[in-house]
């Protein structure tokens, strides 16, 4: 799959693409990332890409023309009808289901806004979908783009050392969309706190029941909405309900 990122700061992506376990997806080309700077499509000696907002107000607004030209060149090179995605507070919040959808797609063109925003005419004419990371504002869309790329990359075959690792992530359908359970490693005792005895028992059935109970209880405490979704979908059995009572 191919993701084209339109950004004024392509240099921000250099360390991200070569560090960490997800680099395997980028180095192998499983997730092929191309960077495009709208300044390269701006006119004038200063390659200006922003201007003052009509109607007054603080900040600057990214101009439509350089952004549109960047998208046009990318589409001409790709020829696959890739959707144009803008990271924006008004977008649908990114979740695991969306990441799974993107992880099996042919990719997209990711637009990273800056300043006060992008001229609405570009959004109306060029953007197919808007995505939000949550109810907060970032300085630009680059961090959001990296978050999507990272989430998609780790789902690619061979990227994680254990191919089943992501099956036990929070929100995964394999866990009925619940949060993950607590994890422990050596030493067995740290600052007078011991690892739960059941994890040291070697009894796999008891361990799995403990982990399931922990997932249920953590989800009920921190994300009751996820628990209700699992309940409505019929994923909770009598033992699960007992663990919650």
Phi and psi in degrees as a GROMACS rama.xvg file:
@    title "Ramachandran Plot"
@    xaxis  label "Phi"
@    yaxis  label "Psi"
@TYPE xy
-127.597  131.565  UNK-2
-118.379  122.057  UNK-3
-99.7123  127.729  UNK-4
-110.877  120.211  UNK-5
-96.8559  111.804  UNK-6
-148.362  145.291  UNK-7
-77.2099  -11.0921  UNK-8
-129.909  65.8197  UNK-9
-61.3761  -24.494  UNK-10
-65.1931  -20.8584  UNK-11
-65.2354  -24.3231  UNK-12
-86.811  -17.1378  UNK-13
-56.4857  -53.6182  UNK-14
-66.9403  -32.998  UNK-15
-62.3963  -37.5803  UNK-16
-79.5845  -11.9495  UNK-17
-119.97  6.22503  UNK-18
-122.57  154.106  UNK-19
79.0595  173.179  UNK-20
-68.1072  -28.0003  UNK-21
-71.0652  -11.6811  UNK-22
-58.0471  -26.8798  UNK-23
-57.8933  -38.6154  UNK-24
-69.0273  -36.1159  UNK-25
-77.6809  -39.9703  UNK-26
-67.4698  -36.0888  UNK-27
-79.2568  -15.198  UNK-28
85.342  3.02626  UNK-29
-57.9622  -39.8331  UNK-30
-119.283  100.343  UNK-31
-89.5694  115.328  UNK-32
-108.672  125.854  UNK-33
-117.659  138.792  UNK-34
-111.638  135.416  UNK-35
-133.807  128.21  UNK-36
-100.857  119.144  UNK-37
-62.2583  -19.3065  UNK-38
-63.0529  -27.1042  UNK-39
-68.3509  -13.5864  UNK-40
-111.773  8.19896  UNK-41
-87.5657  155.085  UNK-42
-99.4379  166.837  UNK-43
88.5638  164.865  UNK-44
-65.4706  -29.067  UNK-45
-96.1575  0.245057  UNK-46
49.4822  51.8903  UNK-47
-73.8105  134.691  UNK-48
-120.976  0.818381  UNK-49
-140.109  161.809  UNK-50
-155.549  171.3  UNK-51
-67.4998  148.07  UNK-52
-74.8922  138.156  UNK-53
-64.407  140.813  UNK-54
91.6361  -4.36121  UNK-55
82.4548  -179.756  UNK-56
116.827  168.93  UNK-57
-77.0834  161.554  UNK-58
77.6315  -174.641  UNK-59
-125.843  161.071  UNK-60
-121.806  134.737  UNK-61
-69.7354  134.634  UNK-62
-76.0133  148.342  UNK-63
-70.5232  -40.3767  UNK-64
-63.0574  -49.7855  UNK-65
-60.746  -37.9012  UNK-66
-65.0695  -44.8706  UNK-67
-64.3338  -40.4405  UNK-68
-65.0985  -38.4769  UNK-69
-62.0056  -44.6123  UNK-70
-64.8813  -41.0738  UNK-71
-60.7439  -43.4915  UNK-72
-65.3868  -40.2207  UNK-73
-63.9923  -45.4178  UNK-74
-62.7249  -38.4014  UNK-75
-65.0253  -35.0025  UNK-76
-76.5057  -34.7134  UNK-77
-81.1543  -49.0023  UNK-78
58.9475  30.6061  UNK-79
-122.281  9.38919  UNK-80
66.4261  31.1633  UNK-81
-59.3756  136.066  UNK-82
-70.7267  151.355  UNK-83
-100.589  121.656  UNK-84
-113.479  129.837  UNK-85
-112.434  132.488  UNK-86
-84.7616  119.541  UNK-87
-153.261  148.866  UNK-88
-61.946  -22.0599  UNK-89
-88.439  -2.86948  UNK-90
-75.32  166.965  UNK-91
-70.2457  137.502  UNK-92
-66.3645  132.836  UNK-93
-67.5058  130.027  UNK-94
-135.322  179.774  UNK-95
-63.1518  -37.9337  UNK-96
-61.5411  -40.9142  UNK-97
-66.855  -40.6109  UNK-98
-61.4516  -42.604  UNK-99
-61.069  -39.7677  UNK-100
-62.7495  -45.3927  UNK-101
-68.0296  -31.3383  UNK-102
-69.2142  -17.8573  UNK-103
-113.711  15.8781  UNK-104
-96.0762  -177.973  UNK-105
-89.2481  -0.988871  UNK-106
110.44  -164.581  UNK-107
-164.801  172.924  UNK-108
-106.295  117.026  UNK-109
-101.421  123.33  UNK-110
-100.527  122.774  UNK-111
-105.937  104.557  UNK-112
-75.1212  165.4  UNK-113
-146.164  173.418  UNK-114
60.6837  -140.174  UNK-115
-79.3311  -11.6746  UNK-116
142.909  -167.865  UNK-117
-115.895  143.952  UNK-118
-46.8084  125.018  UNK-119
-58.1217  -27.2198  UNK-120
-66.0379  -32.6256  UNK-121
-67.3806  -43.5758  UNK-122
-61.1307  -45.1942  UNK-123
-65.3795  -34.1421  UNK-124
-96.2233  -22.1985  UNK-125
-120.508  -23.4783  UNK-126
-91.6188  131.764  UNK-127
-95.7814  -29.7912  UNK-128
-153.744  146.072  UNK-129
-118.947  141.206  UNK-130
-128.065  140.33  UNK-131
-120.698  144.91  UNK-132
-86.2651  -19.1462  UNK-133
159.453  -177.622  UNK-134
-86.466  65.7866  UNK-135
-155.918  165.823  UNK-136
-115.008  131.988  UNK-137
-101.384  164.987  UNK-138
-70.2516  -21.9017  UNK-139
-169.396  175.875  UNK-140
-83.3439  -1.27307  UNK-141
-62.9924  -44.9558  UNK-142
-62.3176  -40.208  UNK-143
-64.4068  -40.8833  UNK-144
-63.2514  -42.1482  UNK-145
-63.4824  -38.1625  UNK-146
-61.8613  -45.2959  UNK-147
-64.7677  -45.1156  UNK-148
-62.7835  -40.6477  UNK-149
-64.5194  -46.004  UNK-150
-63.0986  -39.5889  UNK-151
-70.3728  -41.6713  UNK-152
-62.2325  -40.9284  UNK-153
-71.5488  -12.067  UNK-154
-90.3909  -4.54268  UNK-155
-77.5389  143.938  UNK-156
-57.231  134.238  UNK-157
85.1961  -4.81131  UNK-158
-77.3466  -47.6713  UNK-159
-82.4461  144.815  UNK-160
-59.1552  -39.4883  UNK-161
-105.84  114.331  UNK-162
-61.6451  -17.9453  UNK-163
-93.4045  -0.896023  UNK-164
-56.1879  -47.703  UNK-165
-69.3021  -16.1267  UNK-166
-66.8449  -18.1332  UNK-167
-109.358  16.5751  UNK-168
-74.8474  157.049  UNK-169
-56.7447  146.407  UNK-170
76.6007  -7.10981  UNK-171
-71.0718  140.099  UNK-172
-57.009  -28.2304  UNK-173
-62.4444  -23.9039  UNK-174
-105.566  20.0968  UNK-175
60.873  26.4393  UNK-176
75.6662  12.5769  UNK-177
-83.8846  169.276  UNK-178
-72.8968  157.048  UNK-179
-76.1971  163.31  UNK-180
-86.3121  167.826  UNK-181
-66.1057  153.436  UNK-182
-125.797  149.742  UNK-183
-137.735  152.889  UNK-184
-145.898  -174.646  UNK-185
-63.7466  146.906  UNK-186
-80.8503  166.604  UNK-187
-68.6382  -25.1681  UNK-188
-131.995  130.621  UNK-189
-139.451  121.565  UNK-190
51.6865  45.5963  UNK-191
69.2277  6.46002  UNK-192
-102.49  124.211  UNK-193
-97.5176  152.006  UNK-194
-63.7584  138.747  UNK-195
-50.8496  133.329  UNK-196
-57.8328  -34.398  UNK-197
-61.9174  -31.2544  UNK-198
-73.0207  -16.9987  UNK-199
-97.9263  -0.466315  UNK-200
-78.5485  -25.9258  UNK-201
78.1087  3.0921  UNK-202
-92.0797  99.0823  UNK-203
-62.4481  -37.5092  UNK-204
-65.3433  -42.0199  UNK-205
-66.602  -38.4864  UNK-206
-62.7876  -45.9117  UNK-207
-64.8713  -36.7287  UNK-208
-66.3891  -41.2305  UNK-209
-60.9593  -45.5527  UNK-210
-63.2683  -40.9615  UNK-211
-61.9662  -45.4086  UNK-212
-61.466  -41.0938  UNK-213
-64.1838  -41.8393  UNK-214
-60.1869  -44.8077  UNK-215
-62.2271  -46.5439  UNK-216
-68.8006  -40.785  UNK-217
-65.2294  -40.3054  UNK-218
-67.0924  -41.2814  UNK-219
-61.5981  -36.5906  UNK-220
-76.495  -44.1104  UNK-221
-103.446  -30.9093  UNK-222
-138.57  66.7402  UNK-223
-58.6652  -23.5976  UNK-224
-63.748  -37.5711  UNK-225
-67.6919  -36.3778  UNK-226
-66.0243  -41.6271  UNK-227
-66.5077  -35.9975  UNK-228
-62.7725  -44.0558  UNK-229
-64.3831  -38.2287  UNK-230
-66.5179  -44.5512  UNK-231
-64.1354  -30.2415  UNK-232
-80.9355  -2.91074  UNK-233
79.0101  23.8816  UNK-234
-87.2783  -10.2542  UNK-235
-101.35  127.837  UNK-236
-96.7613  -176.285  UNK-237
-63.9699  -37.324  UNK-238
-66.1379  -34.4956  UNK-239
-65.285  -45.2271  UNK-240
-65.1696  -33.9198  UNK-241
-65.391  -37.6162  UNK-242
-66.6286  -22.8336  UNK-243
-93.1804  -11.9804  UNK-244
